[in-house]
Amino acid sequence: MPKTMPNISHALILSSSVLALAACATAPAPVVPVAPIAEVAMPAPPVAVASAHDQLFQLFKDSDEASLKLNPINGIFRGDLRYADQFGDGITDAYYDSSRAAAQSDLERLHRIDRAQLNHTDQLAYDVFEYSTTDTLEGYQPQYLDLTKVRPLNHFAGLQTFYPSFASGKGAAPFNTLADYDNNLKRHAGYVWWIGQAIDRFKQGEASGVVETKMTIRNVIEQLDNQLAQKPEDSQFYGPIKQFPASFSAADKARLTSEYKAMISGQIYPAMTRLRDFLRDDYLSHARDGAGLKYMKGGDALYRYDIKSTTTTDMTPEQIHALGLSEVTRITDGFKGVMKEVGFKGSLKQFFDFMRTSPKFQPKSREQLGDDYRAIGTRVEALLPQYFSTMPKAKLVIRPYDPTIEKFQAGGSYEQGTPDGVRPGTFYYNAYDLPSRNTSEETTLFLHEGEPGHHFQISLAQENEALPPFMRFGGNTAYVEGWALYSETLGYDMGFYKDPYQRFGTLNDEMLRAMRLVVDTGIHSMGWTREQSIAYMLANSGMSKTDATAEVERYIAIPSQALAYKVGALTIQRLRKKAQDELGDKFDIREFHAQVLMTGALPMAILEKKIDDWIAAKKAG
């Protein structure tokens, strides 16, 4: 999954503008002779009326600018440093009120534009903006916001894991100038303030009876314990001090070193300690035992909204659960085919046990794991021109998670580079508990998190300056994760899964996404327990217990997000098959991928309409 700025409701929230349209230009007044006796009234100059296209893109521009002011760290990810000295609010009622008002204003402005006057591409942008902003506005309604704002963090979605990496000198924040270093200190002050606000939000949740689970809070406490156990000089916050640019003077280095030490020891660590102590000594006893949202007041309605937002469909929990069971059955047949091909004698359960425990599939060292991924990257990159007509400008780098956070991370994740390609995208892999890392899954994980998965989808969108900002930098989970899961299937086209064990690895990862449909809905809608969910995943796949545990705890932390992978991928796979069937010899895989990728992340219904229009145009041509 992409590793980006955390958000409020586990779906991208677009903050929008309340600014009015820029003043219209006027034409020069005609020259009128002046009468000798009586004054002659001058005619009013005609006003140039902005075209529907210009009105639309002015709205996009205004909305994006307002969003960056409200969410300055998002700008840093894009290489926009105008507000880099600000941490942002993101947690107070004033922030939510401003964001809600902006979304409402944007919709009103959008609906004053005559969609019929727009060309086909602009209509697509209109529809995506309308869909996204409507979804955002719904998420800010009290019946949902009151349930999310009082749970400001958990072990999987929280600033306590995001921000140290962001500010480490190895994340998105730049450290090239004195201003960069000083801006980081100012953001640190904002982080300290935010922690205090988060504690207050948790207290509000205690009072209203809307609380996190005991499991997620125990994990957060452990995360904070691990961070606080480090000496300040060994923490991620101190990382920039260890990589001063050569141009810095000795006096500048001395000043910054002193100020960073004082900030970390005197403010950041005490704030983190207050949060840890509050969660451990107060909040944990009030946290809920039931893992699913169904055990939280208002949780059933929130879960149905979350599903709608993340999958961009109207599917119910029951429909998704049934789809998951069907996919589990189909993929199980694939496992049996691999088992037969490699000549394994025994039951499917025994085959799973063999795959998860055999030293043959365990990396020998952290270094070997990194070398494996770099070798896979080289092989993949050689084949990409056969499948894609446009390559990202941004390069891809490969590195492990920081050891202080790796225990609670997924097997891999992606952090985007900058739109100009200067800062590369990063594929993070997990080296925690090496025996649980299976070499059979390396290829499929790289295709998903790296190339052509998240790196292509995110980079090609943000590098496309012809798109409005919300399409370059926004998105929805079904498209983003659906594309990445679809990318795993390209390993079949590329010939990587002729090796039966690598095919087992991709089936295992596909099974993971199918089981998510079953387990996520099981937890949040049907009352499944953490232990029941882990047992189901171990019984139906070759996952290690470490991975299965981390996955289940992730679903508990961010309900519905994991559903979007399969829903999105199945949609893209179905559209590709439809295009191949209807176009025959006219079908070009590179052209199909361009149609899917080159207009940013689209809701599923809008993507389907776009592909249908493309198919019709190709057939007519």
C-alpha positions as CSV (number, residue, x, y, z in Angstrom):
1,M,0.0,0.0,0.0
2,P,1.2,3.6,-0.6
3,K,2.9,5.1,2.4
4,T,1.7,8.7,2.5
5,M,0.4,11.4,4.8
6,P,-2.1,9.6,7.2
7,N,-5.7,10.7,6.9
8,I,-8.7,10.9,9.0
9,S,-11.1,8.3,7.7
10,H,-8.8,6.0,5.9
11,A,-9.9,7.5,2.6
12,L,-8.3,10.4,0.8
13,I,-10.0,13.6,2.1
14,L,-10.0,16.5,-0.4
15,S,-10.1,19.9,1.2
16,S,-11.4,22.5,-1.1
17,S,-11.6,26.2,-1.6
18,V,-14.0,28.9,-0.5
19,L,-12.4,31.4,-2.8
20,A,-14.5,33.1,-5.5
21,L,-13.6,33.0,-9.2
22,A,-10.9,35.4,-10.2
23,A,-12.2,38.7,-11.6
24,C,-13.1,38.5,-15.3
25,A,-11.0,40.4,-17.8
26,T,-12.7,43.3,-19.5
27,A,-12.3,44.6,-23.1
28,P,-11.1,48.1,-23.8
29,A,-13.8,50.8,-24.0
30,P,-14.5,52.2,-27.5
31,V,-13.5,55.8,-28.1
32,V,-16.5,58.1,-28.1
33,P,-16.3,61.8,-29.1
34,V,-17.3,64.3,-26.3
35,A,-20.3,66.5,-27.2
36,P,-19.5,70.3,-26.8
37,I,-22.4,71.0,-24.5
38,A,-24.1,68.0,-22.9
39,E,-22.1,65.0,-21.6
40,V,-22.7,61.8,-23.5
41,A,-23.0,58.6,-21.3
42,M,-20.2,56.1,-22.0
43,P,-21.5,52.6,-22.8
44,A,-20.6,49.9,-20.2
45,P,-17.7,47.8,-21.4
46,P,-18.6,44.2,-22.4
47,V,-17.5,41.6,-19.9
48,A,-15.6,38.5,-21.1
49,V,-17.4,35.5,-19.8
50,A,-15.1,32.6,-18.8
51,S,-15.6,29.4,-20.8
52,A,-16.9,26.3,-19.0
53,H,-13.4,24.8,-19.2
54,D,-11.8,27.9,-17.7
55,Q,-14.4,28.0,-14.9
56,L,-13.8,24.3,-14.2
57,F,-10.0,24.6,-14.0
58,Q,-10.2,27.7,-12.0
59,L,-12.2,25.8,-9.5
60,F,-9.7,23.0,-9.5
61,K,-6.9,25.5,-8.9
62,D,-8.6,27.3,-6.1
63,S,-9.6,24.0,-4.4
64,D,-6.1,22.7,-4.6
65,E,-4.5,25.8,-3.2
66,A,-7.0,25.9,-0.3
67,S,-6.2,22.2,0.4
68,L,-2.5,22.8,0.5
69,K,-2.9,25.7,3.0
70,L,-5.0,23.4,5.2
71,N,-2.7,20.4,4.8
72,P,0.9,21.8,4.3
73,I,2.7,18.5,4.6
74,N,0.8,17.2,1.5
75,G,2.6,20.0,-0.4
76,I,6.0,18.8,0.7
77,F,5.2,15.4,-0.8
78,R,4.6,17.2,-4.0
79,G,7.8,19.2,-3.8
80,D,5.8,22.4,-3.0
81,L,7.7,24.1,-0.1
82,R,5.7,27.3,0.2
83,Y,4.1,26.2,3.5
84,A,7.0,23.9,4.6
85,D,7.4,25.8,7.9
86,Q,3.9,24.6,8.9
87,F,2.8,21.3,10.4
88,G,-0.9,21.9,9.8
89,D,-3.9,21.4,12.0
90,G,-5.8,18.4,10.9
91,I,-7.4,17.6,14.2
92,T,-9.4,20.5,15.6
93,D,-13.1,21.4,15.1
94,A,-12.0,24.5,13.2
95,Y,-10.1,22.4,10.7
96,Y,-13.1,20.1,10.2
97,D,-15.4,23.0,9.8
98,S,-13.2,24.7,7.3
99,S,-12.8,21.5,5.3
100,R,-16.5,20.8,5.3
101,A,-17.4,24.3,4.2
102,A,-14.8,24.2,1.5
103,A,-16.2,20.9,0.1
104,Q,-19.7,22.3,0.1
105,S,-18.6,25.5,-1.6
106,D,-16.7,23.5,-4.3
107,L,-19.8,21.4,-5.1
108,E,-21.9,24.6,-5.4
109,R,-19.4,26.1,-7.8
110,L,-19.1,22.9,-9.7
111,H,-22.8,22.7,-10.3
112,R,-22.9,26.2,-11.6
113,I,-20.7,25.1,-14.5
114,D,-22.6,23.7,-17.6
115,R,-21.2,20.2,-17.9
116,A,-22.6,20.0,-21.5
117,Q,-20.3,22.7,-22.6
118,L,-17.2,20.7,-21.6
119,N,-15.3,18.4,-23.9
120,H,-15.0,14.6,-23.1
121,T,-11.8,14.9,-21.0
122,D,-13.2,17.8,-19.0
123,Q,-16.4,16.0,-18.4
124,L,-14.3,13.1,-16.9
125,A,-12.6,15.6,-14.6
126,Y,-15.9,17.1,-13.7
127,D,-17.4,13.7,-12.8
128,V,-14.4,12.6,-10.7
129,F,-14.3,15.9,-8.8
130,E,-18.0,15.7,-8.1
131,Y,-17.7,12.1,-6.9
132,S,-14.7,12.7,-4.7
133,T,-16.0,15.9,-3.2
134,T,-19.4,14.4,-2.5
135,D,-17.7,11.5,-0.7
136,T,-15.5,13.9,1.3
137,L,-18.5,15.9,2.4
138,E,-20.3,12.8,3.5
139,G,-17.3,11.8,5.6
140,Y,-17.5,15.1,7.4
141,Q,-21.1,14.6,8.5
142,P,-21.4,14.3,12.3
143,Q,-22.7,10.8,12.3
144,Y,-19.3,9.7,10.9
145,L,-16.9,12.4,11.9
146,D,-17.9,12.1,15.6
147,L,-16.8,8.5,15.4
148,T,-13.4,9.1,13.8
149,K,-12.1,12.3,15.2
150,V,-12.0,10.9,18.8
151,R,-9.8,8.0,17.6
152,P,-7.0,10.1,16.1
153,L,-4.4,7.3,15.8
154,N,-3.8,3.6,16.1
155,H,-0.8,1.4,15.5
156,F,-1.3,1.2,11.7
157,A,-2.7,4.7,10.9
158,G,-1.1,7.3,13.1
159,L,1.4,10.2,13.1
160,Q,3.5,8.5,15.7
161,T,4.7,6.1,12.9
162,F,4.4,8.4,9.9
163,Y,6.0,11.6,11.2
164,P,9.4,10.2,12.5
165,S,10.1,8.7,9.1
166,F,8.9,11.8,7.3
167,A,11.3,13.9,9.3
168,S,14.2,11.5,9.3
169,G,16.2,12.9,6.4
170,K,15.2,9.7,4.4
171,G,11.6,10.6,4.0
172,A,9.7,13.1,1.9
173,A,10.9,16.2,3.8
174,P,13.9,17.8,2.1
175,F,17.1,18.7,4.0
176,N,19.2,20.6,1.5
177,T,19.3,24.1,2.9
178,L,19.3,25.9,6.2
179,A,15.7,26.8,5.6
180,D,14.8,23.1,5.3
181,Y,16.4,22.4,8.7
182,D,14.8,25.3,10.4
183,N,11.4,24.5,8.8
184,N,11.7,21.0,10.2
185,L,12.2,22.4,13.7
186,K,9.0,24.4,13.3
187,R,7.1,21.3,12.2
188,H,8.5,19.5,15.2
189,A,6.8,22.1,17.4
190,G,3.6,21.4,15.5
191,Y,4.0,17.7,16.1
192,V,4.3,18.3,19.9
193,W,1.2,20.4,19.8
194,W,-0.7,17.7,17.8
195,I,0.1,15.0,20.3
196,G,-1.5,17.1,23.0
197,Q,-4.6,17.6,20.8
198,A,-4.7,13.8,20.2
199,I,-4.8,13.1,23.9
200,D,-7.7,15.5,24.3
201,R,-9.5,13.8,21.4
202,F,-9.1,10.4,23.1
203,K,-10.5,11.9,26.3
204,Q,-13.6,13.1,24.3
205,G,-14.0,9.6,23.0
206,E,-13.9,8.2,26.5
207,A,-16.6,10.6,27.5
208,S,-18.8,9.7,24.5
209,G,-18.2,6.0,24.6
210,V,-16.5,5.8,21.3
211,V,-13.1,4.2,21.8
212,E,-10.4,2.3,20.0
213,T,-9.7,-1.4,20.7
214,K,-7.5,-2.6,23.5
215,M,-5.4,-4.5,20.9
216,T,-4.6,-1.4,18.8
217,I,-3.8,0.7,21.8
218,R,-1.5,-2.0,23.3
219,N,0.4,-1.9,19.9
220,V,0.7,1.9,20.0
221,I,2.1,1.7,23.5
222,E,4.7,-0.8,22.3
223,Q,5.5,1.4,19.4
224,L,6.1,4.4,21.7
225,D,8.1,2.3,24.1
226,N,10.4,1.3,21.3
227,Q,10.9,4.8,20.1
228,L,11.5,6.2,23.6
229,A,14.0,3.4,24.4
230,Q,16.3,5.0,21.8
231,K,18.7,7.6,22.8
232,P,17.7,10.9,21.1
233,E,20.9,10.8,19.0
234,D,19.8,7.4,17.7
235,S,16.2,8.4,16.9
236,Q,14.9,9.1,13.4
237,F,14.3,12.7,14.5
238,Y,18.1,13.1,14.8
239,G,18.8,11.7,11.3
240,P,19.1,15.1,9.5
241,I,22.0,16.1,11.8
242,K,23.9,13.1,10.6
243,Q,23.7,14.2,6.9
244,F,24.5,17.9,6.9
245,P,25.2,19.3,3.4
246,A,28.9,20.1,2.8
247,S,28.0,23.7,2.2
248,F,26.9,24.3,5.8
249,S,29.3,26.3,8.0
250,A,30.7,24.9,11.3
251,A,28.7,27.6,13.1
252,D,25.4,26.5,11.4
253,K,26.1,22.8,12.1
254,A,26.7,23.6,15.8
255,R,23.6,25.7,16.1
256,L,21.4,23.1,14.4
257,T,22.9,20.3,16.4
258,S,22.1,22.1,19.6
259,E,18.6,23.1,18.6
260,Y,17.7,19.6,17.4
261,K,19.0,18.0,20.6
262,A,17.0,20.4,22.7
263,M,13.9,19.9,20.6
264,I,14.1,16.1,20.7
265,S,15.0,15.8,24.4
266,G,13.1,18.7,25.7
267,Q,9.8,18.6,23.7
268,I,9.3,15.6,21.4
269,Y,10.3,12.9,23.8
270,P,8.3,14.4,26.7
271,A,5.2,14.7,24.5
272,M,5.6,11.1,23.3
273,T,6.0,10.1,27.0
274,R,2.8,11.9,27.9
275,L,0.9,10.1,25.1
276,R,2.3,6.7,26.1
277,D,1.6,7.2,29.8
278,F,-2.0,8.4,29.1
279,L,-2.7,5.5,26.8
280,R,-1.2,3.0,29.2
281,D,-2.5,4.3,32.5
282,D,-5.9,5.7,31.6
283,Y,-7.2,5.0,28.1
284,L,-6.4,1.3,27.8
285,S,-8.8,0.4,30.6
286,H,-11.6,2.2,28.7
287,A,-10.8,0.8,25.3
288,R,-13.1,-1.8,23.9
289,D,-12.6,-5.6,23.8
290,G,-14.5,-6.3,20.6
291,A,-12.3,-6.0,17.6
292,G,-14.9,-5.0,15.1
293,L,-16.7,-1.8,14.5
294,K,-20.0,-3.6,15.3
295,Y,-18.9,-3.4,18.9
296,M,-18.5,0.4,18.8
297,K,-21.4,2.8,19.1
298,G,-22.5,3.8,15.6
299,G,-20.0,1.3,14.2
300,D,-22.3,-0.5,11.8
301,A,-23.3,2.6,9.9
302,L,-19.7,3.8,9.9
303,Y,-18.5,0.5,8.4
304,R,-21.0,0.7,5.5
305,Y,-19.9,4.3,4.8
306,D,-16.2,3.1,4.9
307,I,-17.0,0.3,2.4
308,K,-18.7,2.8,0.0
309,S,-15.8,5.2,0.3
310,T,-12.9,2.7,-0.2
311,T,-14.4,0.5,-2.8
312,T,-16.4,3.3,-4.7
313,T,-19.2,0.8,-5.0
314,D,-22.6,0.2,-3.3
315,M,-21.7,-3.3,-2.2
316,T,-22.9,-4.5,1.2
317,P,-20.8,-6.3,3.7
318,E,-22.8,-9.5,3.0
319,Q,-22.1,-9.2,-0.8
320,I,-18.4,-8.7,-0.2
321,H,-18.2,-11.6,2.2
322,A,-19.8,-13.9,-0.4
323,L,-17.5,-12.7,-3.1
324,G,-14.5,-13.4,-0.9
325,L,-15.6,-17.0,-0.2
326,S,-16.0,-17.5,-4.0
327,E,-12.5,-16.2,-4.7
328,V,-11.0,-18.3,-1.9
329,T,-12.5,-21.4,-3.5
330,R,-11.1,-20.5,-6.9
331,I,-7.6,-19.7,-5.7
332,T,-7.5,-22.9,-3.6
333,D,-7.8,-24.8,-6.9
334,G,-4.7,-23.0,-8.1
335,F,-2.8,-24.0,-5.0
336,K,-3.7,-27.6,-5.7
337,G,-2.4,-27.3,-9.2
338,V,1.0,-26.0,-8.0
339,M,1.2,-28.8,-5.4
340,K,0.6,-31.4,-8.1
341,E,3.1,-29.7,-10.4
342,V,6.0,-29.8,-7.8
343,G,5.0,-33.4,-6.8
344,F,4.3,-32.7,-3.2
345,K,2.8,-35.7,-1.4
346,G,0.4,-34.7,1.3
347,S,-2.6,-32.6,2.1
348,L,-3.0,-28.9,1.1
349,K,-2.5,-27.9,4.8
350,Q,0.8,-29.9,4.8
351,F,1.8,-28.1,1.7
352,F,1.1,-24.7,3.3
353,D,3.1,-25.8,6.3
354,F,6.0,-26.8,4.1
355,M,6.0,-23.5,2.2
356,R,5.9,-21.4,5.4
357,T,8.5,-23.4,7.3
358,S,11.0,-24.8,4.8
359,P,14.4,-23.1,5.0
360,K,14.5,-23.3,1.2
361,F,12.1,-20.3,1.1
362,Q,13.6,-18.2,4.0
363,P,16.1,-15.4,3.2
364,K,19.4,-15.9,4.9
365,S,20.0,-12.3,5.9
366,R,18.5,-8.8,5.6
367,E,21.1,-8.1,3.0
368,Q,20.0,-11.0,0.9
369,L,16.4,-9.8,1.1
370,G,17.4,-6.4,-0.3
371,D,19.6,-8.0,-3.0
372,D,16.7,-10.2,-4.1
373,Y,14.4,-7.2,-4.6
374,R,17.0,-5.3,-6.5
375,A,17.6,-8.3,-8.8
376,I,13.8,-8.6,-9.4
377,G,13.7,-4.9,-10.2
378,T,16.3,-5.3,-12.9
379,R,14.4,-8.1,-14.6
380,V,11.1,-6.3,-14.4
381,E,12.4,-3.0,-15.8
382,A,13.8,-4.8,-18.9
383,L,10.3,-6.0,-19.8
384,L,8.2,-2.9,-19.0
385,P,8.5,-1.2,-22.4
386,Q,6.5,-4.2,-23.9
387,Y,3.5,-3.3,-21.7
388,F,3.7,0.5,-21.2
389,S,4.0,3.4,-23.6
390,T,5.0,5.9,-20.9
391,M,7.5,5.4,-18.2
392,P,7.7,7.5,-15.0
393,K,10.5,10.1,-14.8
394,A,11.0,9.3,-11.1
395,K,13.3,6.4,-10.4
396,L,12.6,3.7,-7.8
397,V,14.8,3.0,-4.8
398,I,14.5,-0.1,-2.6
399,R,15.1,0.0,1.2
400,P,14.0,-1.7,4.4
401,Y,11.7,-0.2,7.0
402,D,13.4,1.4,10.0
403,P,13.8,-1.4,12.6
404,T,11.9,0.6,15.3
405,I,8.6,0.3,13.3
406,E,9.0,-2.8,11.1
407,K,7.2,-5.2,13.5
408,F,3.9,-3.6,12.9
409,Q,4.3,-2.8,9.1
410,A,3.0,-4.8,6.2
411,G,5.4,-6.9,4.1
412,G,6.0,-3.9,1.9
413,S,4.8,-0.4,1.0
414,Y,5.5,2.5,-1.3
415,E,6.3,6.1,-0.8
416,Q,6.0,8.4,-3.8
417,G,8.7,10.6,-5.2
418,T,8.2,14.2,-6.3
419,P,6.4,15.2,-9.5
420,D,9.6,16.5,-11.1
421,G,11.2,13.1,-10.6
422,V,14.1,14.6,-8.5
423,R,13.2,12.6,-5.4
424,P,12.7,9.0,-6.3
425,G,9.8,6.7,-5.3
426,T,10.7,4.3,-2.5
427,F,9.7,0.6,-2.2
428,Y,10.0,-0.4,1.5
429,Y,10.3,-4.1,2.4
430,N,10.0,-5.7,5.8
431,A,12.9,-7.5,7.2
432,Y,11.4,-8.2,10.6
433,D,11.4,-11.9,11.7
434,L,13.4,-13.1,8.6
435,P,12.1,-16.7,8.8
436,S,8.6,-15.4,8.1
437,R,9.7,-13.6,4.9
438,N,9.1,-16.0,2.0
439,T,11.2,-15.8,-1.1
440,S,8.3,-17.2,-3.2
441,E,6.4,-13.9,-2.6
442,E,9.2,-11.5,-3.5
443,T,8.3,-11.1,-7.2
444,T,4.6,-10.5,-6.7
445,L,5.3,-8.0,-3.8
446,F,7.7,-6.0,-6.0
447,L,5.2,-5.9,-8.9
448,H,2.6,-4.5,-6.4
449,E,4.5,-2.0,-4.4
450,G,7.2,-1.1,-6.9
451,E,7.0,-1.4,-10.7
452,P,4.6,-1.4,-12.4
453,G,2.3,-1.1,-9.4
454,H,2.2,1.9,-7.1
455,H,5.3,3.5,-8.6
456,F,3.8,3.6,-12.1
457,Q,0.3,4.6,-11.0
458,I,1.3,7.4,-8.6
459,S,4.2,8.7,-10.6
460,L,2.5,8.8,-14.0
461,A,-0.5,10.7,-12.5
462,Q,1.5,13.3,-10.6
463,E,4.0,13.8,-13.4
464,N,1.1,14.5,-15.9
465,E,0.8,18.3,-15.7
466,A,-2.1,18.3,-18.1
467,L,-4.3,16.9,-15.3
468,P,-5.8,19.1,-12.6
469,P,-4.1,18.8,-9.2
470,F,-6.8,16.7,-7.6
471,M,-6.4,14.1,-10.4
472,R,-2.6,14.2,-10.2
473,F,-2.4,13.8,-6.5
474,G,-5.8,12.5,-5.3
475,G,-7.2,9.1,-5.5
476,N,-9.4,6.3,-4.1
477,T,-8.4,3.1,-2.6
478,A,-10.2,0.8,-5.0
479,Y,-8.3,2.3,-8.0
480,V,-4.9,2.7,-6.3
481,E,-4.8,-0.7,-4.7
482,G,-6.8,-2.3,-7.5
483,W,-4.1,-1.3,-10.0
484,A,-1.3,-2.6,-7.8
485,L,-3.0,-6.0,-7.4
486,Y,-3.7,-6.1,-11.1
487,S,0.0,-5.4,-11.6
488,E,0.8,-8.6,-9.8
489,T,-1.1,-10.5,-12.5
490,L,1.2,-9.1,-15.1
491,G,3.8,-11.5,-13.8
492,Y,2.0,-14.2,-15.8
493,D,2.3,-12.1,-19.0
494,M,6.0,-11.4,-18.2
495,G,6.8,-15.1,-17.6
496,F,7.8,-14.8,-14.0
497,Y,5.2,-17.4,-12.7
498,K,6.4,-20.3,-14.9
499,D,8.4,-21.2,-11.8
500,P,5.7,-23.0,-9.8
501,Y,7.0,-21.7,-6.5
502,Q,6.8,-18.1,-7.7
503,R,3.3,-18.9,-8.9
504,F,2.5,-20.2,-5.4
505,G,3.8,-16.8,-4.1
506,T,1.5,-14.8,-6.3
507,L,-1.5,-17.1,-5.6
508,N,-0.7,-16.7,-1.9
509,D,-0.8,-13.0,-2.2
510,E,-4.0,-13.1,-4.3
511,M,-5.5,-15.4,-1.7
512,L,-4.5,-12.8,0.9
513,R,-6.7,-10.2,-0.9
514,A,-9.5,-12.7,-1.3
515,M,-9.4,-13.6,2.4
516,R,-9.5,-9.9,3.3
517,L,-13.0,-9.8,1.8
518,V,-14.0,-12.6,4.2
519,V,-12.1,-11.5,7.3
520,D,-12.6,-7.8,7.2
521,T,-16.3,-8.2,6.8
522,G,-16.2,-11.0,9.3
523,I,-14.6,-8.8,11.9
524,H,-16.5,-5.6,11.5
525,S,-19.9,-6.9,10.5
526,M,-20.2,-10.4,11.8
527,G,-18.3,-10.3,15.1
528,W,-15.3,-12.5,14.2
529,T,-12.5,-12.4,16.8
530,R,-8.8,-11.6,16.2
531,E,-7.9,-15.2,16.9
532,Q,-10.7,-16.6,14.7
533,S,-9.5,-14.4,11.8
534,I,-5.9,-15.4,12.1
535,A,-6.9,-19.1,12.2
536,Y,-8.9,-18.7,9.0
537,M,-6.0,-17.1,7.2
538,L,-3.6,-19.8,8.2
539,A,-6.0,-22.5,7.2
540,N,-6.5,-21.1,3.7
541,S,-3.0,-20.0,2.7
542,G,0.7,-20.4,3.1
543,M,1.1,-17.2,5.1
544,S,3.3,-17.2,8.2
545,K,1.6,-16.6,11.5
546,T,3.6,-13.3,11.8
547,D,2.1,-12.0,8.6
548,A,-1.4,-13.3,9.3
549,T,-1.3,-11.6,12.7
550,A,-0.1,-8.3,11.3
551,E,-2.7,-8.5,8.5
552,V,-5.6,-9.1,10.9
553,E,-4.5,-6.4,13.3
554,R,-4.3,-4.1,10.3
555,Y,-8.0,-4.8,9.3
556,I,-9.0,-4.1,12.9
557,A,-7.1,-0.8,12.8
558,I,-8.3,0.5,9.4
559,P,-11.7,-1.1,8.6
560,S,-12.7,-1.6,4.9
561,Q,-9.4,-0.4,3.4
562,A,-8.3,-3.9,2.6
563,L,-11.5,-4.7,0.8
564,A,-10.7,-2.3,-2.0
565,Y,-7.8,-4.3,-3.4
566,K,-9.8,-7.2,-4.8
567,V,-12.8,-5.1,-5.8
568,G,-10.5,-2.8,-7.8
569,A,-8.4,-5.5,-9.4
570,L,-11.4,-7.6,-10.4
571,T,-12.8,-4.5,-12.1
572,I,-9.6,-3.8,-14.1
573,Q,-9.2,-7.5,-15.0
574,R,-12.8,-7.6,-16.2
575,L,-12.4,-4.5,-18.3
576,R,-9.2,-5.8,-19.9
577,K,-10.9,-9.1,-20.9
578,K,-13.9,-7.1,-22.2
579,A,-11.6,-5.0,-24.3
580,Q,-9.7,-8.0,-25.6
581,D,-12.9,-9.9,-26.5
582,E,-14.5,-6.9,-28.3
583,L,-11.4,-5.5,-30.0
584,G,-9.6,-8.7,-31.0
585,D,-6.6,-7.8,-33.1
586,K,-7.1,-4.1,-32.4
587,F,-6.4,-4.7,-28.7
588,D,-3.0,-3.2,-27.6
589,I,-2.0,-3.9,-24.0
590,R,0.1,-0.7,-23.9
591,E,-2.8,1.4,-25.1
592,F,-5.2,-0.3,-22.6
593,H,-2.7,0.5,-19.7
594,A,-2.5,4.1,-20.9
595,Q,-6.3,4.4,-20.8
596,V,-6.3,3.1,-17.2
597,L,-3.4,5.1,-15.9
598,M,-3.0,8.4,-17.6
599,T,-6.0,10.2,-16.1
600,G,-5.3,9.5,-12.4
601,A,-7.3,7.5,-10.0
602,L,-10.9,7.1,-11.1
603,P,-13.8,5.7,-9.2
604,M,-14.8,2.3,-10.6
605,A,-18.0,3.3,-12.4
606,I,-16.2,6.3,-14.1
607,L,-13.2,4.0,-15.1
608,E,-15.6,1.5,-16.6
609,K,-17.4,4.3,-18.6
610,K,-14.0,5.5,-19.9
611,I,-12.9,2.1,-21.1
612,D,-16.3,1.5,-22.7
613,D,-16.0,4.7,-24.6
614,W,-12.4,3.8,-25.7
615,I,-13.6,0.4,-26.9
616,A,-16.4,2.0,-28.9
617,A,-14.0,4.5,-30.4
618,K,-11.5,1.8,-31.4
619,K,-14.3,-0.3,-33.0
620,A,-15.6,2.7,-34.9
621,G,-12.2,3.6,-36.1
